[in-house]
């Protein structure tokens, strides 16, 4: 039996040491809106998609980050040109760890957030 859903990723959860600092970093870097929301026993910061409740998204939560880029890599859409996103990562306290890469799916680069979470940032037109 073959399983082939529309999207293989259905939700992401990124641990951050401080929720408000995480919101500031990810909002500044991606241009995305994050909305605080109670999820079970935790307050999280939910990435908002164009079609809330139907698109693949995720949230930040207060937890133990992987640190030093050793955990899984989450790839996120970023507003505007990647060259500008590279600058925003550095200004917001993250670290750029690769050049901008061209692949069939588009352009992206690797970075770490201030907690050391590994992220990929994609240019989305």
Jmol script that loads the backbone (N, CA, C; Angstrom):
load data "model"
ATOM      1  N   UNK A   1       0.843  -1.179   0.000  1.00  0.00           N
ATOM      2  CA  UNK A   1       0.000   0.000   0.000  1.00  0.00           C
ATOM      3  C   UNK A   1       0.887   1.240   0.000  1.00  0.00           C
ATOM      4  N   UNK A   2       0.550   2.226  -0.823  1.00  0.00           N
ATOM      5  CA  UNK A   2       1.293   3.477  -0.905  1.00  0.00           C
ATOM      6  C   UNK A   2       0.485   4.591  -0.259  1.00  0.00           C
ATOM      7  N   UNK A   3       1.183   5.378   0.520  1.00  0.00           N
ATOM      8  CA  UNK A   3       0.546   6.519   1.188  1.00  0.00           C
ATOM      9  C   UNK A   3       1.138   7.778   0.599  1.00  0.00           C
ATOM     10  N   UNK A   4       0.324   8.626  -0.016  1.00  0.00           N
ATOM     11  CA  UNK A   4       0.807   9.856  -0.637  1.00  0.00           C
ATOM     12  C   UNK A   4      -0.151  11.009  -0.333  1.00  0.00           C
ATOM     13  N   UNK A   5      -0.032  11.605   0.856  1.00  0.00           N
ATOM     14  CA  UNK A   5      -0.907  12.726   1.205  1.00  0.00           C
ATOM     15  C   UNK A   5      -0.561  13.970   0.401  1.00  0.00           C
ATOM     16  N   UNK A   6      -1.467  14.927   0.389  1.00  0.00           N
ATOM     17  CA  UNK A   6      -1.218  16.197  -0.305  1.00  0.00           C
ATOM     18  C   UNK A   6       0.065  16.846   0.204  1.00  0.00           C
ATOM     19  N   UNK A   7       0.253  16.891   1.515  1.00  0.00           N
ATOM     20  CA  UNK A   7       1.453  17.449   2.137  1.00  0.00           C
ATOM     21  C   UNK A   7       2.023  16.406   3.087  1.00  0.00           C
ATOM     22  N   UNK A   8       3.326  16.172   3.014  1.00  0.00           N
ATOM     23  CA  UNK A   8       3.924  15.202   3.932  1.00  0.00           C
ATOM     24  C   UNK A   8       4.210  15.825   5.290  1.00  0.00           C
ATOM     25  N   UNK A   9       4.393  17.110   5.325  1.00  0.00           N
ATOM     26  CA  UNK A   9       4.550  17.822   6.590  1.00  0.00           C
ATOM     27  C   UNK A   9       3.190  18.408   6.951  1.00  0.00           C
ATOM     28  N   UNK A  10       2.728  18.158   8.170  1.00  0.00           N
ATOM     29  CA  UNK A  10       1.421  18.677   8.553  1.00  0.00           C
ATOM     30  C   UNK A  10       1.505  19.755   9.627  1.00  0.00           C
ATOM     31  N   UNK A  11       2.628  19.814  10.354  1.00  0.00           N
ATOM     32  CA  UNK A  11       2.766  20.821  11.406  1.00  0.00           C
ATOM     33  C   UNK A  11       4.212  20.813  11.874  1.00  0.00           C
ATOM     34  N   UNK A  12       4.721  21.966  12.286  1.00  0.00           N
ATOM     35  CA  UNK A  12       6.061  22.023  12.871  1.00  0.00           C
ATOM     36  C   UNK A  12       5.969  22.639  14.261  1.00  0.00           C
ATOM     37  N   UNK A  13       6.883  22.242  15.118  1.00  0.00           N
ATOM     38  CA  UNK A  13       7.006  22.839  16.441  1.00  0.00           C
ATOM     39  C   UNK A  13       8.475  23.158  16.659  1.00  0.00           C
ATOM     40  N   UNK A  14       8.757  24.413  16.918  1.00  0.00           N
ATOM     41  CA  UNK A  14      10.128  24.859  17.161  1.00  0.00           C
ATOM     42  C   UNK A  14      10.283  25.288  18.617  1.00  0.00           C
ATOM     43  N   UNK A  15      11.159  24.632  19.365  1.00  0.00           N
ATOM     44  CA  UNK A  15      11.377  25.046  20.751  1.00  0.00           C
ATOM     45  C   UNK A  15      12.269  26.279  20.821  1.00  0.00           C
ATOM     46  N   UNK A  16      11.897  27.213  21.655  1.00  0.00           N
ATOM     47  CA  UNK A  16      12.707  28.410  21.906  1.00  0.00           C
ATOM     48  C   UNK A  16      12.833  28.593  23.412  1.00  0.00           C
ATOM     49  N   UNK A  17      13.920  29.209  23.846  1.00  0.00           N
ATOM     50  CA  UNK A  17      14.126  29.390  25.286  1.00  0.00           C
ATOM     51  C   UNK A  17      13.230  30.477  25.862  1.00  0.00           C
ATOM     52  N   UNK A  18      12.841  31.456  25.037  1.00  0.00           N
ATOM     53  CA  UNK A  18      11.968  32.545  25.471  1.00  0.00           C
ATOM     54  C   UNK A  18      10.978  32.844  24.344  1.00  0.00           C
ATOM     55  N   UNK A  19       9.699  32.681  24.604  1.00  0.00           N
ATOM     56  CA  UNK A  19       8.686  32.811  23.559  1.00  0.00           C
ATOM     57  C   UNK A  19       8.663  34.200  22.930  1.00  0.00           C
ATOM     58  N   UNK A  20       8.709  35.257  23.739  1.00  0.00           N
ATOM     59  CA  UNK A  20       8.657  36.611  23.178  1.00  0.00           C
ATOM     60  C   UNK A  20       9.883  36.902  22.311  1.00  0.00           C
ATOM     61  N   UNK A  21      11.051  36.450  22.738  1.00  0.00           N
ATOM     62  CA  UNK A  21      12.265  36.629  21.933  1.00  0.00           C
ATOM     63  C   UNK A  21      12.165  35.835  20.629  1.00  0.00           C
ATOM     64  N   UNK A  22      11.602  34.639  20.703  1.00  0.00           N
ATOM     65  CA  UNK A  22      11.410  33.831  19.496  1.00  0.00           C
ATOM     66  C   UNK A  22      10.469  34.503  18.515  1.00  0.00           C
ATOM     67  N   UNK A  23       9.389  35.068  19.034  1.00  0.00           N
ATOM     68  CA  UNK A  23       8.442  35.791  18.180  1.00  0.00           C
ATOM     69  C   UNK A  23       9.155  36.951  17.491  1.00  0.00           C
ATOM     70  N   UNK A  24       9.940  37.700  18.233  1.00  0.00           N
ATOM     71  CA  UNK A  24      10.665  38.847  17.656  1.00  0.00           C
ATOM     72  C   UNK A  24      11.606  38.392  16.549  1.00  0.00           C
ATOM     73  N   UNK A  25      12.380  37.331  16.804  1.00  0.00           N
ATOM     74  CA  UNK A  25      13.332  36.849  15.805  1.00  0.00           C
ATOM     75  C   UNK A  25      12.612  36.379  14.544  1.00  0.00           C
ATOM     76  N   UNK A  26      11.672  35.471  14.691  1.00  0.00           N
ATOM     77  CA  UNK A  26      11.027  34.879  13.508  1.00  0.00           C
ATOM     78  C   UNK A  26      10.171  35.881  12.749  1.00  0.00           C
ATOM     79  N   UNK A  27       9.541  36.820  13.433  1.00  0.00           N
ATOM     80  CA  UNK A  27       8.788  37.877  12.744  1.00  0.00           C
ATOM     81  C   UNK A  27       9.726  38.758  11.933  1.00  0.00           C
ATOM     82  N   UNK A  28      10.844  39.165  12.546  1.00  0.00           N
ATOM     83  CA  UNK A  28      11.801  40.040  11.863  1.00  0.00           C
ATOM     84  C   UNK A  28      12.433  39.346  10.662  1.00  0.00           C
ATOM     85  N   UNK A  29      12.780  38.094  10.812  1.00  0.00           N
ATOM     86  CA  UNK A  29      13.503  37.384   9.754  1.00  0.00           C
ATOM     87  C   UNK A  29      12.594  36.989   8.600  1.00  0.00           C
ATOM     88  N   UNK A  30      11.411  36.449   8.904  1.00  0.00           N
ATOM     89  CA  UNK A  30      10.555  35.923   7.836  1.00  0.00           C
ATOM     90  C   UNK A  30       9.539  36.924   7.307  1.00  0.00           C
ATOM     91  N   UNK A  31       9.152  37.893   8.133  1.00  0.00           N
ATOM     92  CA  UNK A  31       8.060  38.787   7.753  1.00  0.00           C
ATOM     93  C   UNK A  31       6.702  38.173   8.062  1.00  0.00           C
ATOM     94  N   UNK A  32       6.691  36.966   8.638  1.00  0.00           N
ATOM     95  CA  UNK A  32       5.443  36.291   8.976  1.00  0.00           C
ATOM     96  C   UNK A  32       4.892  36.819  10.298  1.00  0.00           C
ATOM     97  N   UNK A  33       3.588  36.723  10.458  1.00  0.00           N
ATOM     98  CA  UNK A  33       2.937  37.084  11.701  1.00  0.00           C
ATOM     99  C   UNK A  33       2.842  35.847  12.580  1.00  0.00           C
ATOM    100  N   UNK A  34       3.181  35.996  13.827  1.00  0.00           N
ATOM    101  CA  UNK A  34       3.004  34.924  14.811  1.00  0.00           C
ATOM    102  C   UNK A  34       2.006  35.403  15.840  1.00  0.00           C
ATOM    103  N   UNK A  35       1.034  34.552  16.156  1.00  0.00           N
ATOM    104  CA  UNK A  35      -0.035  34.929  17.075  1.00  0.00           C
ATOM    105  C   UNK A  35       0.019  34.008  18.292  1.00  0.00           C
ATOM    106  N   UNK A  36       0.099  34.622  19.486  1.00  0.00           N
ATOM    107  CA  UNK A  36       0.069  33.814  20.708  1.00  0.00           C
ATOM    108  C   UNK A  36      -1.279  33.118  20.816  1.00  0.00           C
ATOM    109  N   UNK A  37      -1.194  31.825  21.182  1.00  0.00           N
ATOM    110  CA  UNK A  37      -2.410  31.030  21.277  1.00  0.00           C
ATOM    111  C   UNK A  37      -2.215  29.936  22.320  1.00  0.00           C
ATOM    112  N   UNK A  38      -3.239  29.698  23.114  1.00  0.00           N
ATOM    113  CA  UNK A  38      -3.203  28.601  24.073  1.00  0.00           C
ATOM    114  C   UNK A  38      -3.374  27.292  23.313  1.00  0.00           C
ATOM    115  N   UNK A  39      -2.427  26.363  23.495  1.00  0.00           N
ATOM    116  CA  UNK A  39      -2.512  25.032  22.875  1.00  0.00           C
ATOM    117  C   UNK A  39      -2.329  24.010  23.977  1.00  0.00           C
ATOM    118  N   UNK A  40      -3.414  23.396  24.389  1.00  0.00           N
ATOM    119  CA  UNK A  40      -3.325  22.483  25.530  1.00  0.00           C
ATOM    120  C   UNK A  40      -2.854  23.262  26.737  1.00  0.00           C
ATOM    121  N   UNK A  41      -1.849  22.739  27.438  1.00  0.00           N
ATOM    122  CA  UNK A  41      -1.383  23.431  28.645  1.00  0.00           C
ATOM    123  C   UNK A  41      -0.415  24.586  28.371  1.00  0.00           C
ATOM    124  N   UNK A  42       0.002  24.769  27.106  1.00  0.00           N
ATOM    125  CA  UNK A  42       1.047  25.737  26.780  1.00  0.00           C
ATOM    126  C   UNK A  42       0.535  26.919  25.967  1.00  0.00           C
ATOM    127  N   UNK A  43       1.171  28.068  26.172  1.00  0.00           N
ATOM    128  CA  UNK A  43       0.977  29.206  25.280  1.00  0.00           C
ATOM    129  C   UNK A  43       2.029  29.063  24.190  1.00  0.00           C
ATOM    130  N   UNK A  44       1.606  29.137  22.947  1.00  0.00           N
ATOM    131  CA  UNK A  44       2.505  29.007  21.809  1.00  0.00           C
ATOM    132  C   UNK A  44       2.409  30.268  20.952  1.00  0.00           C
ATOM    133  N   UNK A  45       3.259  30.345  19.943  1.00  0.00           N
ATOM    134  CA  UNK A  45       3.191  31.433  18.968  1.00  0.00           C
ATOM    135  C   UNK A  45       3.025  30.779  17.602  1.00  0.00           C
ATOM    136  N   UNK A  46       1.847  30.904  17.025  1.00  0.00           N
ATOM    137  CA  UNK A  46       1.478  30.200  15.805  1.00  0.00           C
ATOM    138  C   UNK A  46       1.831  31.035  14.571  1.00  0.00           C
ATOM    139  N   UNK A  47       2.548  30.394  13.631  1.00  0.00           N
ATOM    140  CA  UNK A  47       2.812  31.010  12.334  1.00  0.00           C
ATOM    141  C   UNK A  47       1.485  31.067  11.579  1.00  0.00           C
ATOM    142  N   UNK A  48       1.144  32.239  11.050  1.00  0.00           N
ATOM    143  CA  UNK A  48      -0.117  32.406  10.338  1.00  0.00           C
ATOM    144  C   UNK A  48       0.094  32.165   8.839  1.00  0.00           C
ATOM    145  N   UNK A  49      -0.771  31.359   8.241  1.00  0.00           N
ATOM    146  CA  UNK A  49      -0.703  31.117   6.801  1.00  0.00           C
ATOM    147  C   UNK A  49      -1.824  31.887   6.112  1.00  0.00           C
ATOM    148  N   UNK A  50      -1.776  31.926   4.786  1.00  0.00           N
ATOM    149  CA  UNK A  50      -2.776  32.660   4.012  1.00  0.00           C
ATOM    150  C   UNK A  50      -4.170  32.070   4.212  1.00  0.00           C
ATOM    151  N   UNK A  51      -4.241  30.776   4.482  1.00  0.00           N
ATOM    152  CA  UNK A  51      -5.522  30.106   4.660  1.00  0.00           C
ATOM    153  C   UNK A  51      -5.504  29.389   6.007  1.00  0.00           C
ATOM    154  N   UNK A  52      -5.657  30.147   7.106  1.00  0.00           N
ATOM    155  CA  UNK A  52      -5.551  29.557   8.448  1.00  0.00           C
ATOM    156  C   UNK A  52      -6.421  28.309   8.605  1.00  0.00           C
ATOM    157  N   UNK A  53      -5.848  27.316   9.216  1.00  0.00           N
ATOM    158  CA  UNK A  53      -6.565  26.081   9.450  1.00  0.00           C
ATOM    159  C   UNK A  53      -6.501  25.096   8.300  1.00  0.00           C
ATOM    160  N   UNK A  54      -6.013  25.539   7.130  1.00  0.00           N
ATOM    161  CA  UNK A  54      -5.969  24.643   5.978  1.00  0.00           C
ATOM    162  C   UNK A  54      -4.560  24.484   5.419  1.00  0.00           C
ATOM    163  N   UNK A  55      -3.675  25.427   5.711  1.00  0.00           N
ATOM    164  CA  UNK A  55      -2.317  25.334   5.196  1.00  0.00           C
ATOM    165  C   UNK A  55      -1.397  24.676   6.208  1.00  0.00           C
ATOM    166  N   UNK A  56      -0.244  24.233   5.752  1.00  0.00           N
ATOM    167  CA  UNK A  56       0.763  23.680   6.651  1.00  0.00           C
ATOM    168  C   UNK A  56       1.428  24.839   7.372  1.00  0.00           C
ATOM    169  N   UNK A  57       1.497  24.779   8.675  1.00  0.00           N
ATOM    170  CA  UNK A  57       2.099  25.849   9.465  1.00  0.00           C
ATOM    171  C   UNK A  57       2.762  25.224  10.683  1.00  0.00           C
ATOM    172  N   UNK A  58       2.813  25.960  11.758  1.00  0.00           N
ATOM    173  CA  UNK A  58       3.420  25.441  12.969  1.00  0.00           C
ATOM    174  C   UNK A  58       3.441  26.499  14.045  1.00  0.00           C
ATOM    175  N   UNK A  59       4.211  26.204  15.102  1.00  0.00           N
ATOM    176  CA  UNK A  59       4.295  27.179  16.180  1.00  0.00           C
ATOM    177  C   UNK A  59       5.627  27.082  16.913  1.00  0.00           C
ATOM    178  N   UNK A  60       5.913  28.159  17.633  1.00  0.00           N
ATOM    179  CA  UNK A  60       7.026  28.193  18.574  1.00  0.00           C
ATOM    180  C   UNK A  60       6.455  27.840  19.937  1.00  0.00           C
ATOM    181  N   UNK A  61       7.249  27.190  20.750  1.00  0.00           N
ATOM    182  CA  UNK A  61       6.842  26.926  22.124  1.00  0.00           C
ATOM    183  C   UNK A  61       8.059  27.050  23.027  1.00  0.00           C
ATOM    184  N   UNK A  62       7.838  27.336  24.284  1.00  0.00           N
ATOM    185  CA  UNK A  62       8.934  27.421  25.232  1.00  0.00           C
ATOM    186  C   UNK A  62       9.373  26.001  25.565  1.00  0.00           C
ATOM    187  N   UNK A  63      10.613  25.686  25.204  1.00  0.00           N
ATOM    188  CA  UNK A  63      11.122  24.336  25.404  1.00  0.00           C
ATOM    189  C   UNK A  63      12.628  24.320  25.322  1.00  0.00           C
ATOM    190  N   UNK A  64      13.180  23.146  25.098  1.00  0.00           N
ATOM    191  CA  UNK A  64      14.631  22.983  25.023  1.00  0.00           C
ATOM    192  C   UNK A  64      15.052  22.878  23.555  1.00  0.00           C
ATOM    193  N   UNK A  65      15.662  23.953  23.005  1.00  0.00           N
ATOM    194  CA  UNK A  65      16.116  23.928  21.622  1.00  0.00           C
ATOM    195  C   UNK A  65      17.232  22.899  21.420  1.00  0.00           C
ATOM    196  N   UNK A  66      17.366  22.410  20.174  1.00  0.00           N
ATOM    197  CA  UNK A  66      18.422  21.462  19.839  1.00  0.00           C
ATOM    198  C   UNK A  66      19.795  22.062  20.092  1.00  0.00           C
ATOM    199  N   UNK A  67      19.961  23.325  19.762  1.00  0.00           N
ATOM    200  CA  UNK A  67      21.217  24.032  19.998  1.00  0.00           C
ATOM    201  C   UNK A  67      22.297  23.690  19.001  1.00  0.00           C
ATOM    202  N   UNK A  68      23.080  24.667  18.648  1.00  0.00           N
ATOM    203  CA  UNK A  68      24.229  24.518  17.756  1.00  0.00           C
ATOM    204  C   UNK A  68      23.903  23.845  16.426  1.00  0.00           C
ATOM    205  N   UNK A  69      22.677  23.985  15.955  1.00  0.00           N
ATOM    206  CA  UNK A  69      22.296  23.446  14.651  1.00  0.00           C
ATOM    207  C   UNK A  69      22.249  21.934  14.590  1.00  0.00           C
ATOM    208  N   UNK A  70      22.200  21.257  15.753  1.00  0.00           N
ATOM    209  CA  UNK A  70      22.261  19.801  15.752  1.00  0.00           C
ATOM    210  C   UNK A  70      20.901  19.129  15.635  1.00  0.00           C
ATOM    211  N   UNK A  71      19.824  19.851  15.823  1.00  0.00           N
ATOM    212  CA  UNK A  71      18.487  19.256  15.727  1.00  0.00           C
ATOM    213  C   UNK A  71      18.010  19.225  14.278  1.00  0.00           C
ATOM    214  N   UNK A  72      16.769  18.856  14.064  1.00  0.00           N
ATOM    215  CA  UNK A  72      16.204  18.868  12.709  1.00  0.00           C
ATOM    216  C   UNK A  72      16.207  20.281  12.134  1.00  0.00           C
ATOM    217  N   UNK A  73      16.195  20.376  10.833  1.00  0.00           N
ATOM    218  CA  UNK A  73      16.137  21.676  10.162  1.00  0.00           C
ATOM    219  C   UNK A  73      14.717  21.923   9.683  1.00  0.00           C
ATOM    220  N   UNK A  74      14.166  23.054  10.079  1.00  0.00           N
ATOM    221  CA  UNK A  74      12.844  23.478   9.626  1.00  0.00           C
ATOM    222  C   UNK A  74      13.051  24.539   8.555  1.00  0.00           C
ATOM    223  N   UNK A  75      12.387  24.386   7.422  1.00  0.00           N
ATOM    224  CA  UNK A  75      12.486  25.353   6.327  1.00  0.00           C
ATOM    225  C   UNK A  75      11.242  26.236   6.334  1.00  0.00           C
ATOM    226  N   UNK A  76      11.464  27.548   6.276  1.00  0.00           N
ATOM    227  CA  UNK A  76      10.382  28.516   6.340  1.00  0.00           C
ATOM    228  C   UNK A  76      10.421  29.463   5.146  1.00  0.00           C
ATOM    229  N   UNK A  77       9.257  29.960   4.777  1.00  0.00           N
ATOM    230  CA  UNK A  77       9.156  30.991   3.749  1.00  0.00           C
ATOM    231  C   UNK A  77       9.611  32.317   4.347  1.00  0.00           C
ATOM    232  N   UNK A  78      10.307  33.101   3.544  1.00  0.00           N
ATOM    233  CA  UNK A  78      10.765  34.416   3.993  1.00  0.00           C
ATOM    234  C   UNK A  78      10.334  35.471   2.990  1.00  0.00           C
ATOM    235  N   UNK A  79       9.966  36.617   3.503  1.00  0.00           N
ATOM    236  CA  UNK A  79       9.506  37.732   2.681  1.00  0.00           C
ATOM    237  C   UNK A  79      10.673  38.351   1.906  1.00  0.00           C
ATOM    238  N   UNK A  80      10.451  38.694   0.654  1.00  0.00           N
ATOM    239  CA  UNK A  80      11.420  39.454  -0.129  1.00  0.00           C
ATOM    240  C   UNK A  80      12.592  38.646  -0.635  1.00  0.00           C
ATOM    241  N   UNK A  81      13.626  39.365  -1.044  1.00  0.00           N
ATOM    242  CA  UNK A  81      14.836  38.751  -1.592  1.00  0.00           C
ATOM    243  C   UNK A  81      15.670  38.123  -0.481  1.00  0.00           C
ATOM    244  N   UNK A  82      16.264  36.988  -0.773  1.00  0.00           N
ATOM    245  CA  UNK A  82      17.066  36.297   0.240  1.00  0.00           C
ATOM    246  C   UNK A  82      18.254  37.119   0.709  1.00  0.00           C
ATOM    247  N   UNK A  83      18.815  37.927  -0.160  1.00  0.00           N
ATOM    248  CA  UNK A  83      19.931  38.766   0.258  1.00  0.00           C
ATOM    249  C   UNK A  83      19.525  39.662   1.429  1.00  0.00           C
ATOM    250  N   UNK A  84      18.276  40.150   1.406  1.00  0.00           N
ATOM    251  CA  UNK A  84      17.756  40.959   2.510  1.00  0.00           C
ATOM    252  C   UNK A  84      17.492  40.095   3.743  1.00  0.00           C
ATOM    253  N   UNK A  85      17.038  38.860   3.517  1.00  0.00           N
ATOM    254  CA  UNK A  85      16.778  37.947   4.630  1.00  0.00           C
ATOM    255  C   UNK A  85      18.073  37.608   5.353  1.00  0.00           C
ATOM    256  N   UNK A  86      19.166  37.424   4.615  1.00  0.00           N
ATOM    257  CA  UNK A  86      20.475  37.168   5.230  1.00  0.00           C
ATOM    258  C   UNK A  86      20.807  38.287   6.221  1.00  0.00           C
ATOM    259  N   UNK A  87      20.594  39.521   5.808  1.00  0.00           N
ATOM    260  CA  UNK A  87      20.869  40.668   6.673  1.00  0.00           C
ATOM    261  C   UNK A  87      19.966  40.648   7.904  1.00  0.00           C
ATOM    262  N   UNK A  88      18.677  40.336   7.693  1.00  0.00           N
ATOM    263  CA  UNK A  88      17.739  40.319   8.824  1.00  0.00           C
ATOM    264  C   UNK A  88      18.105  39.242   9.844  1.00  0.00           C
ATOM    265  N   UNK A  89      18.585  38.079   9.378  1.00  0.00           N
ATOM    266  CA  UNK A  89      18.996  37.015  10.302  1.00  0.00           C
ATOM    267  C   UNK A  89      20.088  37.529  11.231  1.00  0.00           C
ATOM    268  N   UNK A  90      21.107  38.115  10.656  1.00  0.00           N
ATOM    269  CA  UNK A  90      22.239  38.610  11.439  1.00  0.00           C
ATOM    270  C   UNK A  90      21.803  39.720  12.395  1.00  0.00           C
ATOM    271  N   UNK A  91      21.019  40.677  11.890  1.00  0.00           N
ATOM    272  CA  UNK A  91      20.563  41.794  12.722  1.00  0.00           C
ATOM    273  C   UNK A  91      19.675  41.326  13.880  1.00  0.00           C
ATOM    274  N   UNK A  92      18.955  40.209  13.682  1.00  0.00           N
ATOM    275  CA  UNK A  92      18.046  39.722  14.716  1.00  0.00           C
ATOM    276  C   UNK A  92      18.734  38.763  15.694  1.00  0.00           C
ATOM    277  N   UNK A  93      20.033  38.517  15.501  1.00  0.00           N
ATOM    278  CA  UNK A  93      20.770  37.692  16.450  1.00  0.00           C
ATOM    279  C   UNK A  93      20.998  36.260  16.041  1.00  0.00           C
ATOM    280  N   UNK A  94      20.618  35.909  14.812  1.00  0.00           N
ATOM    281  CA  UNK A  94      20.867  34.562  14.301  1.00  0.00           C
ATOM    282  C   UNK A  94      22.216  34.499  13.594  1.00  0.00           C
ATOM    283  N   UNK A  95      22.532  33.313  13.076  1.00  0.00           N
ATOM    284  CA  UNK A  95      23.792  33.099  12.372  1.00  0.00           C
ATOM    285  C   UNK A  95      23.516  32.462  11.017  1.00  0.00           C
ATOM    286  N   UNK A  96      24.058  33.044   9.962  1.00  0.00           N
ATOM    287  CA  UNK A  96      23.958  32.471   8.622  1.00  0.00           C
ATOM    288  C   UNK A  96      25.055  31.418   8.508  1.00  0.00           C
ATOM    289  N   UNK A  97      24.709  30.196   8.077  1.00  0.00           N
ATOM    290  CA  UNK A  97      25.691  29.119   8.037  1.00  0.00           C
ATOM    291  C   UNK A  97      25.942  28.555   6.648  1.00  0.00           C
ATOM    292  N   UNK A  98      25.322  29.130   5.614  1.00  0.00           N
ATOM    293  CA  UNK A  98      25.598  28.686   4.241  1.00  0.00           C
ATOM    294  C   UNK A  98      25.401  29.849   3.290  1.00  0.00           C
ATOM    295  N   UNK A  99      25.940  29.707   2.092  1.00  0.00           N
ATOM    296  CA  UNK A  99      25.598  30.698   1.068  1.00  0.00           C
ATOM    297  C   UNK A  99      24.170  30.447   0.593  1.00  0.00           C
ATOM    298  N   UNK A 100      23.653  31.355  -0.204  1.00  0.00           N
ATOM    299  CA  UNK A 100      22.355  31.141  -0.842  1.00  0.00           C
ATOM    300  C   UNK A 100      22.538  30.035  -1.874  1.00  0.00           C
ATOM    301  N   UNK A 101      21.624  29.058  -1.833  1.00  0.00           N
ATOM    302  CA  UNK A 101      21.713  27.896  -2.710  1.00  0.00           C
ATOM    303  C   UNK A 101      20.542  27.887  -3.683  1.00  0.00           C
ATOM    304  N   UNK A 102      20.818  27.520  -4.929  1.00  0.00           N
ATOM    305  CA  UNK A 102      19.766  27.361  -5.933  1.00  0.00           C
ATOM    306  C   UNK A 102      19.508  25.876  -6.118  1.00  0.00           C
ATOM    307  N   UNK A 103      18.253  25.470  -5.949  1.00  0.00           N
ATOM    308  CA  UNK A 103      17.846  24.089  -6.175  1.00  0.00           C
ATOM    309  C   UNK A 103      16.580  24.117  -7.026  1.00  0.00           C
ATOM    310  N   UNK A 104      16.149  22.982  -7.577  1.00  0.00           N
ATOM    311  CA  UNK A 104      14.949  23.013  -8.426  1.00  0.00           C
ATOM    312  C   UNK A 104      13.719  23.627  -7.754  1.00  0.00           C
ATOM    313  N   UNK A 105      13.600  23.478  -6.427  1.00  0.00           N
ATOM    314  CA  UNK A 105      12.431  24.025  -5.720  1.00  0.00           C
ATOM    315  C   UNK A 105      12.539  25.526  -5.460  1.00  0.00           C
ATOM    316  N   UNK A 106      13.712  26.138  -5.687  1.00  0.00           N
ATOM    317  CA  UNK A 106      13.865  27.572  -5.453  1.00  0.00           C
ATOM    318  C   UNK A 106      15.204  27.929  -4.850  1.00  0.00           C
ATOM    319  N   UNK A 107      15.251  29.057  -4.153  1.00  0.00           N
ATOM    320  CA  UNK A 107      16.477  29.557  -3.519  1.00  0.00           C
ATOM    321  C   UNK A 107      16.297  29.558  -2.013  1.00  0.00           C
ATOM    322  N   UNK A 108      17.368  29.154  -1.292  1.00  0.00           N
ATOM    323  CA  UNK A 108      17.307  29.157   0.161  1.00  0.00           C
ATOM    324  C   UNK A 108      18.713  29.205   0.731  1.00  0.00           C
ATOM    325  N   UNK A 109      18.800  29.420   2.042  1.00  0.00           N
ATOM    326  CA  UNK A 109      20.065  29.306   2.757  1.00  0.00           C
ATOM    327  C   UNK A 109      19.794  28.748   4.144  1.00  0.00           C
ATOM    328  N   UNK A 110      20.856  28.217   4.754  1.00  0.00           N
ATOM    329  CA  UNK A 110      20.758  27.685   6.112  1.00  0.00           C
ATOM    330  C   UNK A 110      21.219  28.734   7.120  1.00  0.00           C
ATOM    331  N   UNK A 111      20.573  28.703   8.284  1.00  0.00           N
ATOM    332  CA  UNK A 111      20.932  29.608   9.384  1.00  0.00           C
ATOM    333  C   UNK A 111      20.600  28.909  10.697  1.00  0.00           C
ATOM    334  N   UNK A 112      21.000  29.525  11.783  1.00  0.00           N
ATOM    335  CA  UNK A 112      20.530  29.098  13.095  1.00  0.00           C
ATOM    336  C   UNK A 112      19.899  30.301  13.769  1.00  0.00           C
ATOM    337  N   UNK A 113      18.865  30.041  14.558  1.00  0.00           N
ATOM    338  CA  UNK A 113      18.243  31.122  15.314  1.00  0.00           C
ATOM    339  C   UNK A 113      19.077  31.380  16.575  1.00  0.00           C
ATOM    340  N   UNK A 114      18.742  32.369  17.378  1.00  0.00           N
ATOM    341  CA  UNK A 114      19.548  32.668  18.571  1.00  0.00           C
ATOM    342  C   UNK A 114      19.663  31.507  19.566  1.00  0.00           C
ATOM    343  N   UNK A 115      18.730  30.552  19.505  1.00  0.00           N
ATOM    344  CA  UNK A 115      18.786  29.378  20.372  1.00  0.00           C
ATOM    345  C   UNK A 115      19.568  28.228  19.749  1.00  0.00           C
ATOM    346  N   UNK A 116      20.033  28.390  18.519  1.00  0.00           N
ATOM    347  CA  UNK A 116      20.786  27.336  17.852  1.00  0.00           C
ATOM    348  C   UNK A 116      19.944  26.391  17.029  1.00  0.00           C
ATOM    349  N   UNK A 117      18.618  26.636  16.915  1.00  0.00           N
ATOM    350  CA  UNK A 117      17.795  25.796  16.054  1.00  0.00           C
ATOM    351  C   UNK A 117      18.230  25.962  14.603  1.00  0.00           C
ATOM    352  N   UNK A 118      18.331  24.856  13.877  1.00  0.00           N
ATOM    353  CA  UNK A 118      18.689  24.884  12.463  1.00  0.00           C
ATOM    354  C   UNK A 118      17.459  25.235  11.639  1.00  0.00           C
ATOM    355  N   UNK A 119      17.595  26.264  10.803  1.00  0.00           N
ATOM    356  CA  UNK A 119      16.477  26.661   9.929  1.00  0.00           C
ATOM    357  C   UNK A 119      16.997  26.876   8.516  1.00  0.00           C
ATOM    358  N   UNK A 120      16.112  26.664   7.556  1.00  0.00           N
ATOM    359  CA  UNK A 120      16.358  27.008   6.173  1.00  0.00           C
ATOM    360  C   UNK A 120      15.364  28.093   5.815  1.00  0.00           C
ATOM    361  N   UNK A 121      15.791  29.102   5.105  1.00  0.00           N
ATOM    362  CA  UNK A 121      14.906  30.206   4.732  1.00  0.00           C
ATOM    363  C   UNK A 121      14.802  30.267   3.220  1.00  0.00           C
ATOM    364  N   UNK A 122      13.573  30.150   2.723  1.00  0.00           N
ATOM    365  CA  UNK A 122      13.287  30.099   1.289  1.00  0.00           C
ATOM    366  C   UNK A 122      12.743  31.424   0.790  1.00  0.00           C
ATOM    367  N   UNK A 123      13.199  31.812  -0.374  1.00  0.00           N
ATOM    368  CA  UNK A 123      12.631  32.973  -1.063  1.00  0.00           C
ATOM    369  C   UNK A 123      11.338  32.516  -1.717  1.00  0.00           C
ATOM    370  N   UNK A 124      10.237  33.185  -1.404  1.00  0.00           N
ATOM    371  CA  UNK A 124       8.931  32.829  -1.939  1.00  0.00           C
ATOM    372  C   UNK A 124       8.389  34.046  -2.669  1.00  0.00           C
ATOM    373  N   UNK A 125       8.038  33.846  -3.937  1.00  0.00           N
ATOM    374  CA  UNK A 125       7.518  34.991  -4.696  1.00  0.00           C
ATOM    375  C   UNK A 125       6.012  34.997  -4.716  1.00  0.00           C
TER     376      UNK A 125
END
end "model"
wireframe off; spacefill off
backbone 0.3
color backbone group
